[in-house]
Amino acid sequence: MFKKFLQISRGSCGEVRSMLYLARDLKYIDEIKVNGLLSDCMVLSKGIMS
């Protein structure tokens, strides 16, 4: 059960990354902010996997 929750959480983190790329491309958010948030997502994703 908990393993499934972690898989879903990691997938959601990937979806957030996708939306961040889209928001950047559409100029809704600046590059510096996107890079910081993407970095946070990567840290969270690695933490979920460990």
ABEGO torsion letter per residue (X at the ends): XAAAAAAAAAAAAAAAAAAAAAAAAAGABBAAAAAAAAAAAAAAAAAAAX
